[in-house]
Amino acid sequence: MADETALRTCPLCEATCGLEITLRDGAVHRIRGDMEDPFSKGFICPKGSTLKQLQADPDRITTPLIKRDGVHVEASWDEAFDAIAAGLRKHLETDRNSVAVYLGNPTVHNLAAGVFARVLVQALGSRNIYTASTVDQMPKHVACGLLYGAPSSLTVPDLDRTHFLLMLGANPAASNGSLCTAPGFPDRLDAIRERGGTVVLIDPRRSETVSHVTQHHAIRPGSDAFLLAAMCNVVFDEGLVDLGAVESYVRGLDEFRGLIAPYTPVVAERMTGLDASTIMTLAREFAAAPSGAVYARMGANTARFGTVNAWLAEVLTMITGNLDTPGGLMFATPATGTPVGPEAGGRGWRSGRWHSRVSQRREMMGELPTVCLAEEIMTPGEGQIRALITLQGNPVLSLADATKTDEALASLEFMVSFDIYLNETTRRADVILPGCSPLERSHYDLAFTGLSVRNVAKWSPPVFQVQRPTDDEILARLALILSGLDHRADPSLVYDGALLNVLTRAAQNPNSPAFGTDPLSIVSQIIGRSPADRVLDALLRTGPYGAGFGDDNDGLSLGRLMDTPHGLDLGPLLPRFPGFLQTADGTINIADVAFAEDLRRLADAVVETPTDLVLIGRRHLKTNNSWMHNLEILTKGNNRCTVHVHPTDADRYGVVDGGSAKVTSVAGEVIVEVEVTDTIMPGVVSIPHGWGHTYEGAHLSVAQRRPGVNVNILTSTELADAWSGNAALNGVPVTLAPT
Ligand code: SF4
């Protein structure tokens, strides 16, 4: 049989690279970058080609598993869904808040989950919804929600046009970018420098990204807010404020200046370790650049002051004339987004519509912070979580305080997981429903087209068809159960509901190409091989570039994307204000009371005694959080799960390179191999996340041979960003001792 070629988007990380997959004899023969993908232009990282190994992994589950006498055994789909219905029934009948859902990071890379997980959550009607967003990014949502009125509309640095990129706590040479979709991110950094621009990296580590930047400055973990506030002060003090394109919308300038006044460059020097003159120079150069963007990412979000960090990053960009303008922080115009009109103003953002039962942490975007999950399971009383549904995540490895999380999962009365592996978390599940592999489902990036540095659209069909329920059907049948229906009911009930919901909203939106249409009369024009594809077609047709439902136009639809398998370039980012400004009064209040209140904690931090040694995370180009360690090709070679220790700290604590050390925090302790390196600043140690494949009952035969340690045994749910509740996984106080 002749070789065949399949084109698709890599679904593994946010970079969304185009892949060219060669199929031979019904199996993947080779995967390389798609040179004709208009966005990634042939770029892929070492993970992209390993979809071949993932597809062939014998540990991947393809048959439902039910736990019987403590052991997972294979079962039929009907048996599995019957067990789920029986396990959830009494909880659904007595208190829907007693059933929780956790949506893991991979759901954002899965079209079916992007469409139907929301339906499932709505069908459940519980307040106990948790997602990976409060592990790594909720501060950014909060900042954009409060400033611009729409927490899911996030600013992205206009990488390809900026003259000055200031990055805090980001390592795109390893992560390939996060909350900023830019395939070939390191090349784009190089391009900034090649066109005479400046790239500054602020990070306690001299990370892999350092070779792509103009300057690197190490600061103490968790001190980003002091640096950003000091830079804002310099901009004000030296008369450099220029609001540029957003001048007529911004309010609270004087109040903001008053709020940050105490955080001068001198204070910042003491808190960050970076000298005041460097901070002042940075501020002046950033303000003077023809364009500039602040990209505050993982290290700045997963910190005690995550919301303040995210807020100040937006405001520094704003007061230097760089918001919503080329080269600054901009908003994408995703093809599946909601079209907006020409006027500023919308419904604004409301949070805190309910609070967690135990710690009283606020709801944001319909979810509660993951730092609450374990206590909500383990604290008796009305509203206690007794059953959990996990969708493609691994909270035992990814949430703060792994020991508490695992104990909590063990105490549940019932748990069901939707996953492709029997991993450290799903081993606790009573039923595991195996989802499709990335090559067994169609793909479109609903989320990442909204975070992209160019506007793009690309749809990929499945490479392989499965002879078992697809992800659409699995999620629909779960939704039926949560709705109180028999899982054997027609899943079209769920599919049609989701589709009509999109069409109805579009018909009511005067800015949509489908405005005024009758949803029932146009539904027959929708195409798609799968239910999720049909919803995608509806979103595309009714979106900002949409074809609507006429005969004669060249707007977007799924059909058009089927005809352009390498993907469509829809152009550079465009200014989106005023229409995209969704605050209730159509202004941007940079001194919102929420920020002002949170800033008080920063003042307290100035008088705290500095911690002697703190822990930060780390990631590697060949890892993808926790879930790709079962691929030999990615994990072979030297042990990468080591603790990085600066030589002066190694001497101080008596640990040696290649030896092992005990790292201890208030939450727990781990024994880990030591790597002495001057790439990390003194007073800081680093352990990568996603490791720790040591839990009995999991079945990851490759990962378990090189298990590493679970860094979240050391992180604590007590350490969280106050406003967003995001876990503070960086800046964790620890001690170090030789073993
Ligand atoms: S950078 Fe991300 S999207 Fe691109 S090939 Fe690697 S894992 Fe896939």
Residues whose N, C-alpha, C, O or C-beta is under 5 A from the ligand:
A	BS01	SF4	C10 L12 C13 E14 A15 T16 C17 I44 C45 K47 G48 N176
